[in-house]
Amino acid sequence: LVKQRAELTQQLKALPQLKVYDSQANFVLVRTESGRAGAIHQGLKDAGVLIKKLDGSHALLTDCLRITVGSGNENERLLSALKPLL
């Protein structure tokens, strides 16, 4: 998990449209560009990739998504689906 989280975090940080928060948990918190969290969440859902949309749950989590760290294959699938949505 630690290795997968580090790799996923590094790959997410390479995407300039996301602000990635460091994590010690089994998930990574990202902030999307303003107003994009809902569309990204739906696009990933349509692609069969499930993440948690935190946007709307609390003012401090506006535009935020929570991405659970998965296996290497699962993380690659997430990134492949995510990049075109940004």
N, CA, C and O of each residue as an XYZ file, in Angstrom:
344
protein
N       0.826     -1.198      0.000
C       0.000      0.000      0.000
C       0.865      1.254      0.000
O       0.593      2.204     -0.734
N       1.901      1.253      0.821
C       2.761      2.435      0.914
C       3.410      2.727     -0.435
O       3.455      3.877     -0.870
N       3.914      1.681     -1.098
C       4.546      1.854     -2.410
C       3.529      2.345     -3.438
O       3.811      3.279     -4.189
N       2.346      1.723     -3.478
C       1.317      2.129     -4.437
C       0.852      3.563     -4.195
O       0.624      4.314     -5.143
N       0.710      3.942     -2.914
C       0.292      5.315     -2.590
C       1.331      6.314     -3.067
O       0.981      7.350     -3.632
N       2.599      6.018     -2.848
C       3.664      6.931     -3.273
C       3.680      7.089     -4.793
O       3.821      8.200     -5.303
N       3.537      5.983     -5.510
C       3.524      6.038     -6.975
C       2.303      6.783     -7.496
O       2.415      7.606     -8.404
N       1.139      6.497     -6.922
C      -0.080      7.172     -7.349
C       0.004      8.670     -7.064
O      -0.353      9.487     -7.912
N       0.472      9.025     -5.884
C       0.601     10.440     -5.527
C       1.524     11.160     -6.496
O       1.218     12.266     -6.940
N       2.643     10.544     -6.823
C       3.593     11.157     -7.754
C       2.952     11.362     -9.130
O       3.123     12.415     -9.744
N       2.222     10.369     -9.608
C       1.580     10.481    -10.916
C       0.476     11.534    -10.908
O       0.308     12.263    -11.885
N      -0.273     11.617     -9.819
C      -1.323     12.637     -9.725
C      -0.718     14.032     -9.643
O      -1.259     14.973    -10.224
N       0.393     14.177     -8.931
C       1.048     15.483     -8.809
C       1.596     15.973    -10.147
O       1.812     17.171    -10.324
N       1.821     15.067    -11.079
C       2.300     15.446    -12.408
C       1.199     16.079    -13.262
O       1.475     16.634    -14.326
N      -0.039     15.992    -12.794
C      -1.173     16.569    -13.528
C      -1.429     17.980    -13.002
O      -1.899     18.131    -11.874
N      -1.133     19.012    -13.784
C      -1.224     20.387    -13.280
C      -2.634     20.844    -12.908
O      -2.787     21.844    -12.207
N      -3.655     20.138    -13.360
C      -5.034     20.522    -13.053
C      -5.461     20.088    -11.655
O      -6.548     20.445    -11.202
N      -4.621     19.328    -10.973
C      -4.974     18.812     -9.647
C      -4.011     19.330     -8.592
O      -2.811     19.460     -8.834
N      -4.553     19.623     -7.420
C      -3.727     19.858     -6.232
C      -3.851     18.592     -5.407
O      -4.951     18.199     -5.020
N      -2.732     17.960     -5.140
C      -2.702     16.675     -4.443
C      -2.170     16.902     -3.035
O      -1.121     17.519     -2.848
N      -2.897     16.399     -2.056
C      -2.500     16.524     -0.659
C      -1.782     15.252     -0.228
O      -2.241     14.146     -0.511
N      -0.659     15.415      0.455
C       0.073     14.261      0.962
C      -0.808     13.482      1.923
O      -1.634     14.052      2.636
N      -0.618     12.168      1.930
C      -1.481     11.295      2.717
C      -0.682     10.174      3.359
O       0.317      9.707      2.812
N      -1.133      9.760      4.511
C      -0.608      8.573      5.177
C      -1.701      7.507      5.267
O      -1.523      6.484      5.928
N      -2.811      7.747      4.614
C      -3.970      6.850      4.662
C      -4.012      5.982      3.406
O      -3.080      5.997      2.602
N      -5.089      5.233      3.244
C      -5.242      4.394      2.061
C      -5.950      5.130      0.924
O      -6.465      4.506     -0.003
N      -5.970      6.442      1.004
C      -6.549      7.254     -0.054
C      -5.732      8.521     -0.228
O      -4.913      8.877      0.619
N      -5.978      9.204     -1.363
C      -5.320     10.467     -1.661
C      -6.418     11.496     -1.921
O      -7.355     11.237     -2.676
N      -6.297     12.649     -1.301
C      -7.240     13.745     -1.494
C      -6.694     14.669     -2.571
O      -5.537     15.087     -2.517
N      -7.541     14.987     -3.557
C      -7.147     15.921     -4.610
C      -8.199     17.015     -4.740
O      -9.391     16.788     -4.530
N      -7.727     18.200     -5.091
C      -8.634     19.310     -5.392
C      -8.553     19.560     -6.892
O      -7.466     19.715     -7.449
N      -9.699     19.597     -7.532
C      -9.773     19.823     -8.967
C      -9.835     21.320     -9.249
O      -9.930     22.135     -8.331
N      -9.779     21.662    -10.504
C     -10.012     23.049    -10.889
C     -11.434     23.408    -10.487
O     -12.299     22.538    -10.392
N     -11.667     24.668    -10.258
C     -12.954     25.149     -9.757
C     -14.129     24.636    -10.592
O     -14.174     24.810    -11.809
N     -15.063     24.008     -9.908
C     -16.294     23.550    -10.544
C     -16.177     22.261    -11.341
O     -17.142     21.876    -12.001
N     -15.043     21.577    -11.311
C     -14.830     20.391    -12.146
C     -15.022     19.062    -11.427
O     -15.073     18.021    -12.082
N     -15.130     19.064    -10.108
C     -15.192     17.804     -9.354
C     -16.364     16.923     -9.790
O     -16.188     15.719     -9.977
N     -17.523     17.487     -9.950
C     -18.701     16.703    -10.324
C     -18.559     16.042    -11.681
O     -18.888     14.866    -11.837
N     -18.073     16.785    -12.661
C     -17.910     16.228    -14.010
C     -16.834     15.148    -14.041
O     -16.993     14.133    -14.719
N     -15.748     15.359    -13.316
C     -14.689     14.356    -13.266
C     -15.195     13.099    -12.574
O     -14.955     11.986    -13.043
N     -15.893     13.277    -11.462
C     -16.464     12.134    -10.737
C     -17.394     11.341    -11.648
O     -17.307     10.114    -11.698
N     -18.270     12.015    -12.358
C     -19.219     11.331    -13.236
C     -18.502     10.643    -14.397
O     -18.852      9.523    -14.770
N     -17.511     11.306    -14.961
C     -16.754     10.714    -16.060
C     -16.038      9.444    -15.636
O     -16.006      8.463    -16.378
N     -15.465      9.465    -14.445
C     -14.811      8.259    -13.934
C     -15.831      7.157    -13.662
O     -15.586      5.984    -13.948
N     -16.967      7.546    -13.111
C     -18.035      6.570    -12.838
C     -18.495      5.922    -14.147
O     -18.694      4.708    -14.211
N     -18.661      6.741    -15.184
C     -19.066      6.220    -16.492
C     -18.022      5.255    -17.065
O     -18.357      4.344    -17.822
N     -16.758      5.466    -16.696
C     -15.672      4.602    -17.163
C     -15.492      3.381    -16.264
O     -14.603      2.563    -16.502
N     -16.330      3.253    -15.230
C     -16.252      2.108    -14.340
C     -15.236      2.256    -13.223
O     -14.851      1.272    -12.591
N     -14.800      3.494    -12.978
C     -13.835      3.764    -11.914
C     -14.563      4.533    -10.813
O     -15.052      5.639    -11.040
N     -14.630      3.949     -9.639
C     -15.361      4.564     -8.542
C     -14.417      5.264     -7.579
O     -13.464      4.671     -7.074
N     -14.702      6.543     -7.335
C     -13.999      7.330     -6.332
C     -15.061      8.069     -5.527
O     -16.247      7.986     -5.847
N     -14.661      8.774     -4.514
C     -15.608      9.488     -3.645
C     -15.560     10.978     -3.972
O     -14.490     11.587     -3.980
N     -16.717     11.553     -4.239
C     -16.825     12.996     -4.458
C     -17.100     13.649     -3.111
O     -18.139     13.407     -2.498
N     -16.173     14.473     -2.654
C     -16.338     15.177     -1.389
C     -16.869     16.591     -1.597
O     -17.320     17.232     -0.648
N     -16.819     17.070     -2.815
C     -17.354     18.386     -3.146
C     -18.819     18.454     -2.711
O     -19.622     17.591     -3.067
N     -19.153     19.475     -1.950
C     -20.519     19.638     -1.476
C     -20.762     19.072     -0.089
O     -21.808     19.334      0.505
N     -19.815     18.300      0.442
C     -20.020     17.728      1.766
C     -19.601     18.674      2.891
O     -20.111     18.575      4.007
N     -18.678     19.586      2.602
C     -18.209     20.565      3.582
C     -17.503     21.680      2.808
O     -16.886     21.428      1.773
N     -17.595     22.885      3.302
C     -17.007     24.027      2.601
C     -15.506     23.862      2.364
O     -14.995     24.317      1.341
N     -14.800     23.226      3.281
C     -13.357     23.042      3.120
C     -13.012     22.000      2.056
O     -11.859     21.896      1.636
N     -14.005     21.234      1.623
C     -13.765     20.184      0.634
C     -14.322     20.532     -0.742
O     -14.506     19.647     -1.578
N     -14.590     21.804     -0.979
C     -15.075     22.244     -2.279
C     -14.094     21.812     -3.365
O     -12.885     21.999     -3.224
N     -14.606     21.246     -4.426
C     -13.822     20.791     -5.583
C     -12.914     19.606     -5.268
O     -11.974     19.351     -6.020
N     -13.164     18.875     -4.181
C     -12.286     17.765     -3.784
C     -12.863     16.393     -4.127
O     -14.074     16.175     -4.123
N     -11.946     15.489     -4.420
C     -12.251     14.088     -4.666
C     -11.320     13.246     -3.810
O     -10.179     13.635     -3.562
N     -11.800     12.097     -3.358
C     -10.982     11.174     -2.579
C     -10.759      9.922     -3.413
O     -11.708      9.254     -3.824
N      -9.501      9.617     -3.654
C      -9.121      8.496     -4.498
C      -8.498      7.415     -3.626
O      -7.464      7.637     -2.995
N      -9.124      6.252     -3.593
C      -8.588      5.137     -2.822
C      -7.408      4.530     -3.576
O      -7.469      4.325     -4.788
N      -6.345      4.250     -2.847
C      -5.165      3.623     -3.436
C      -5.490      2.161     -3.715
O      -5.961      1.442     -2.834
N      -5.241      1.735     -4.926
C      -5.505      0.354     -5.308
C      -4.229     -0.352     -5.706
O      -3.130      0.084     -5.362
N      -4.381     -1.436     -6.427
C      -3.223     -2.155     -6.968
C      -2.620     -1.324     -8.098
O      -3.209     -0.336     -8.535
N      -1.469     -1.724     -8.557
C      -0.843     -1.011     -9.670
C      -1.747     -0.951    -10.892
O      -1.854      0.094    -11.534
N      -2.401     -2.068    -11.219
C      -3.311     -2.099    -12.371
C      -4.516     -1.192    -12.156
O      -4.938     -0.489    -13.075
N      -5.072     -1.203    -10.947
C      -6.226     -0.349    -10.658
C      -5.847      1.126    -10.733
O      -6.609      1.941    -11.254
N      -4.682      1.465    -10.219
C      -4.239      2.860    -10.262
C      -3.983      3.316    -11.695
O      -4.288      4.457    -12.044
N      -3.427      2.438    -12.525
C      -3.213      2.774    -13.933
C      -4.543      2.973    -14.655
O      -4.674      3.868    -15.489
N      -5.513      2.148    -14.336
C      -6.855      2.289    -14.942
C      -7.461      3.630    -14.556
O      -8.045      4.320    -15.392
N      -7.317      3.997    -13.271
C      -7.799      5.294    -12.815
C      -7.141      6.421    -13.600
O      -7.830      7.294    -14.126
N      -5.825      6.409    -13.681
C      -5.109      7.477    -14.361
C      -5.466      7.554    -15.844
O      -5.595      8.647    -16.397
N      -5.625      6.406    -16.485
C      -6.012      6.388    -17.892
C      -7.385      6.995    -18.123
O      -7.607      7.667    -19.131
N      -8.300      6.766    -17.204
C      -9.652      7.330    -17.312
C      -9.675      8.789    -16.900
O     -10.465      9.572    -17.428
N      -8.811      9.163    -15.957
C      -8.810     10.520    -15.406
C      -8.221     11.553    -16.377
O      -8.793     12.629    -16.550
N      -7.123     11.247    -16.988
C      -6.400     12.231    -17.814
C      -7.270     12.899    -18.880
O      -7.204     14.121    -19.016
N      -8.080     12.161    -19.640
C      -8.909     12.837    -20.649
C     -10.004     13.731    -20.046
O     -10.539     14.604    -20.729
N     -10.329     13.514    -18.783
C     -11.398     14.291    -18.145
C     -10.908     15.638    -17.620
O     -11.710     16.520    -17.312
N      -9.596     15.790    -17.521
C      -9.048     17.020    -16.954
C      -8.995     18.109    -17.951
O      -8.557     19.215    -17.634
